[in-house]
Amino acid sequence: MKELLEQTGFPDAAALAAFIQDKKQAEADALSELERREQAATDKEQAAIARESAAAARERAAQCRAALVALGATGADLADAEQLLAVPDDADDQALTEAAKALAARRPELFGTPRETAPAAPGGSPAGGPPPRRTAPAKPGAAGLEMARRRGYVTSD
């Protein structure tokens, strides 16, 4: 035992035991560093998968909106139509278009029929602008002569 200790360069058995303990601790630290790196790589991979699935969901929603807008849905009707459009997640563009057309057939009020707006305000009110101007007759008495013709008092000249 003493010869072995002298050949390895350790003064006593306690120094050899301390060296072995330090070596085991260094290996454990290196292993835990490797595990940390593996965990970080796994976390990055999961984050990339989550970003990819979120991008796919946004693209799918954009495709649905495009199909509905092509049929005439706008504004709040577009949001309602998006909620009512039922297609599987793996549906292609053709199936999406057909589902949108079927929805348009079932709920035509969501597509293309613009909502009626209130008519313009009558002349003289602030929203309608100034009242229309009457055109002056070409000659004095022409308006009265025209009225007499319409009532049958005067025949053609």
C-alpha positions, 0 to 999 in steps of 0.5 A: 500500500505504501509503495502504491502511494509513493508511486502515485505521488500521494503522501498518505491514504487520506490524500488519495481518498480526497483526490478520488472524491474530488474526481467524482465530484468533478465528473458529477458536475460535468454530468450535471452541466451536460444535463443542463445543456440537454434541458436547454436544448429541449426547452428551445425545441419546445419553444420552436414547436410552440411558435410553429404551431402558433404561426400555423394557427394564425395562417389558418385563421387568415385563410378562413378570413380570406375565404369569408371576405371573398364571399362578402363578409365584413366587420362584425358579420365577418367575426360572426362568420368566423365563429360559425365556420366549421372545418377540420384543422387539416382541411385544404383550401378547396374544403375551406372554400366549400364550407364558406359557401355552405355557410353563405347559403345557410346564413346569407345575412352575413354575406354581401348584403350591406346594411341599410343606412339612414337616408340623407337629411332633408334639405335645410337641415345641417346634415343635408346642406343648403336647400335647393335653389329654384331656377328663375324663369327665363322671362317674366310671366313664363311660370304663370303661362306654364301653369295655365297650359298645364291646367288647360286654360291656354292652348299651344302658341 
